[in-house]
Amino acid sequence: MNFLAVKFRSVSDRIARAAGLDVRLLGMLFMMAVIWLTLDVLTGGLFITPRNIFNLSLQVSVVGIMTCGMVLVIVSRHIDLSVGSQIGFIGVFGALMQNAWLPIDGTSTWWITSLAMLGAGIFIGFAQGLLVAYAGIPSFVVTLGGLLFLRNAAFYINSGVTVAPLNETFQLLGGGLDGTIGVFWSWVVCGLAIAGVALIVWRSRRRRSVHSMAQKPLASDVLMVAIWAIVIAVFTATMNGYKQPKTDIGMGIPIPVLILIGVTIVMSAVARKHRFGRHVFAMGGSSESAELAGIDTRRLTLLVFMMMGLLCGLGSIVTTARLNAGASVTGTMTELTVIAAAVIGGTSLAGGIGTVYGGIVGAVIMQSLESGMILMGVPTPLQRMVLALVLIIAVWVDTVYRKARRA
């Protein structure tokens, strides 16, 4: 048995290196494939269809955007339980701007509202970060208070009345019927994405060559580019394969998916390449050591929560635009999904460990489970019970994994 375990680990390591992935992320991708195939069988072939994958991509967009921020929050040894309530409060605030304070059909209404919603998110993150970093209140307590305060504030500012409709241009940000880039531009984006992957691989080989570092076999890099090219092309073809109602016109890639891709790229660069990200990981590994190294941990904590607030504002824009309404109940229990996505994606609750792209995979897994249960007609309370169990299992796996690494 030990021989088989070592052999399996060796094979998985080689596959992961060939694909440019770490072993844990490769395992998550394998688990996601198993979940998709299982759900497709249980739903009678309804899960893996262009229509469901299109809708799933929209659901993942909101959760994924906020998961990018939650990864850094958890890596820094904090937590934010208020993200769902922020979605609801900022959404009602933005809807009121369009219906009560600005002309709903104004050409500048959509971007003024968007900037205001992003600003509201930054302010909320600033207020919570200030209490955590400078008042010394545990983030669990501060954000739990934020969850309760903001959820009820969302009800209070408009007496619980749903605010609708919204500006037509603003609605495009939600990825509705017209909120896509169409077939042609989807293939253009596909080509640019594949070219981008090839460029990254080429630059990596060039840097290694310049610094006389060991190179991976050329066939390995070619295989990695080919794998990513296939994945990107299949996704694009699936998005184009979903037709607009009563037409033969393909929908194409939704705008929220492009927003998620942009956020993921930027946040991954911040986490892996920028000094800010390296300081966050250092603080999460040991705040005392980070302070001795000259890192201002209080300022860093404040910035992490402000970034989380900014992404909550962006997530609220996408959600509110998609619903074409601002409602105080929007985002209820979203914090469960976002935290679970980050943990499933390999972010350690002990701090110091996590990846943005792992969090995105976790978001896909969480939303796939929810989408599959909806297709199977599972009652909402039971869905929440299952997702709660998934969160518990994910934390247990993280604990076992960390113990195995220390052994």
Long-range contacts (C-beta under 8 A, 24 or more apart in sequence): 17-216, 17-220, 18-220, 18-223, 18-224, 19-223, 19-224, 19-227, 20-201, 20-224, 22-355, 24-346, 24-358, 24-401, 25-346, 25-355, 25-357, 25-358, 25-361, 28-344, 28-345, 28-346, 28-358, 28-361, 28-362, 28-365, 29-361, 31-365, 32-361, 32-364, 32-365, 32-368, 35-365, 35-368, 35-369, 35-372, 36-368, 39-368, 39-369, 39-371, 39-372, 39-375, 42-372, 42-376, 43-372, 43-375, 43-376, 46-375, 47-368, 47-371, 47-372, 47-375, 50-238, 50-239, 50-241, 50-242, 50-243, 51-242, 52-371, 52-375, 53-238, 53-239, 53-242, 54-238, 54-239, 54-242, 54-251, 54-254, 55-371, 56-364, 56-367, 56-368, 56-371, 57-239, 57-254, 57-256, 57-257, 58-174, 58-175, 58-254, 58-256, 58-257, 58-322, 59-367, 59-370, 59-371, 60-260, 60-360, 60-363, 60-364, 60-367, 61-175, 61-254, 61-256, 61-257, 61-259, 61-260, 61-318, 62-87, 62-256, 62-315, 62-318, 62-319, 62-334, 63-315, 63-334, 63-337, 63-338, 63-341, 63-363, 63-366, 63-367, 64-260, 64-263, 64-264, 64-341, 64-359, 64-360, 64-363, 64-364, 65-259, 65-260, 65-263, 65-311, 65-314, 65-315, 65-318, 66-308, 66-311, 66-312, 66-315, 66-334, 66-338, 67-338, 67-341, 67-342, 67-345, 67-359, 67-360, 67-362, 67-363, 68-263, 68-264, 68-267, 68-311, 68-356, 68-359, 68-360, 69-267, 69-307, 69-308, 69-310, 69-311, 69-312, 70-308, 70-338, 70-339, 70-341, 70-342, 70-347, 70-359, 71-267, 71-271, 71-342, 71-345, 71-347, 71-354, 71-355, 71-356, 71-358, 71-359, 72-267, 72-271, 72-277, 72-280, 72-304, 72-307, 72-308, 72-354, 73-139, 73-304, 73-305, 73-308, 74-339, 74-342, 74-343, 74-347, 74-348, 74-349, 74-351, 74-354, 75-280, 75-281, 75-284, 75-347, 75-348, 75-351, 75-352, 75-353, 75-354, 76-280, 76-283, 76-284, 76-300, 76-301, 76-304, 76-351, 77-283, 77-284, 77-287, 77-350, 77-351, 77-352, 78-132, 78-139, 78-301, 78-304, 78-305, 79-139, 79-140, 79-143, 79-339, 80-128, 80-139, 80-143, 80-146, 80-305, 80-308, 80-335, 81-140, 81-143, 81-144, 81-146, 81-147, 81-335, 81-339, 82-124, 82-128, 82-143, 82-144, 82-146, 82-147, 82-150, 82-335, 83-308, 83-312, 83-315, 83-331, 83-334, 83-335, 83-338, 84-147, 84-151, 84-331, 84-332, 84-333, 84-334, 84-335, 84-336, 84-338, 85-146, 85-147, 85-148, 85-149, 85-150, 85-151, 85-154, 85-331, 85-335, 86-121, 86-124, 86-146, 86-150, 86-309, 86-312, 86-313, 86-316, 86-331, 87-312, 87-315, 87-316, 87-319, 87-330, 87-331, 87-334, 88-150, 88-151, 88-154, 88-316, 88-327, 88-328, 88-329, 88-330, 88-331, 88-332, 89-120, 89-124, 89-150, 89-151, 89-153, 89-154, 89-157, 89-328, 90-117, 90-120, 90-121, 90-124, 90-312, 90-313, 90-316, 90-320, 91-117, 91-154, 91-316, 91-319, 91-320, 91-323, 91-326, 91-327, 91-330, 91-331, 92-154, 92-157, 92-158, 92-163, 92-326, 92-327, 92-328, 92-330, 93-117, 93-120, 93-157, 93-326, 94-120, 94-316, 94-317, 94-320, 94-326, 95-163, 95-164, 95-166, 95-320, 95-325, 95-326, 96-157, 96-158, 96-163, 96-326, 98-163, 98-166, 98-167, 98-170, 99-163, 99-164, 99-166, 104-165, 104-166, 104-167, 105-167, 105-168, 106-167, 107-169, 109-167, 109-169, 109-170, 110-167, 110-169, 110-170, 110-173, 113-167, 113-170, 114-170, 114-173, 114-317, 117-313, 117-316, 117-317, 117-320, 118-310, 118-313, 118-314, 118-317, 119-313, 120-313, 121-309, 121-310, 121-311, 121-312, 121-313, 121-314, 121-316, 122-306, 122-309, 122-310, 122-313, 123-309, 124-150, 124-309, 124-312, 125-305, 125-306, 125-307, 125-308, 125-309, 125-310, 125-312, 126-302, 126-305, 126-306, 126-309, 128-305, 128-309, 129-301, 129-302, 129-303, 129-304, 129-305, 129-306, 130-302, 132-301, 132-302, 132-305, 133-297, 133-298, 133-299, 133-301, 133-302, 133-305, 134-298, 134-302, 147-335, 151-328, 151-332, 154-328, 154-330, 155-328, 158-326, 158-328, 160-328, 162-325, 162-326, 162-327, 163-325, 163-326, 163-327, 164-324, 164-325, 164-326, 165-324, 165-325, 166-320, 166-321, 166-324, 166-325, 166-326, 170-321, 171-321, 171-322, 171-324, 172-255, 172-321, 173-255, 173-256, 173-259, 173-317, 173-318, 173-321, 174-255, 174-256, 174-318, 174-319, 174-320, 174-321, 174-322, 174-323, 174-324, 175-254, 175-255, 175-256, 175-257, 175-318, 175-321, 175-322, 176-321, 176-322, 176-324, 177-244, 177-245, 179-254, 179-255, 179-256, 179-321, 179-322, 180-239, 180-251, 180-252, 180-253, 180-254, 180-255, 181-252, 181-253, 181-255, 181-258, 182-250, 182-251, 182-252, 183-240, 183-249, 183-250, 183-252, 185-252, 185-253, 186-236, 186-239, 186-240, 186-250, 186-252, 186-253, 187-236, 187-240, 189-236, 189-253, 189-258, 190-232, 190-233, 190-236, 193-232, 194-225, 194-228, 194-229, 194-232, 194-233, 197-224, 197-225, 197-228, 197-229, 197-232, 198-225, 201-225, 256-318, 256-322, 259-314, 259-318, 260-360, 263-311, 263-314, 264-356, 264-357, 264-360, 267-356, 268-355, 268-356, 268-357, 271-355, 271-356, 276-300, 276-303, 280-304, 281-352, 284-351, 284-352, 284-353, 285-351, 285-352, 286-352, 333-384, 336-384, 336-387, 336-388, 336-391, 337-363, 337-366, 337-367, 337-370, 337-387, 338-363, 339-391, 340-366, 340-387, 340-390, 340-391, 340-394, 341-365, 341-366, 343-391, 343-394, 343-395, 343-398, 344-390, 344-394, 346-398, 348-398, 348-402, 349-395, 349-398, 350-402, 353-402, 362-394, 366-390
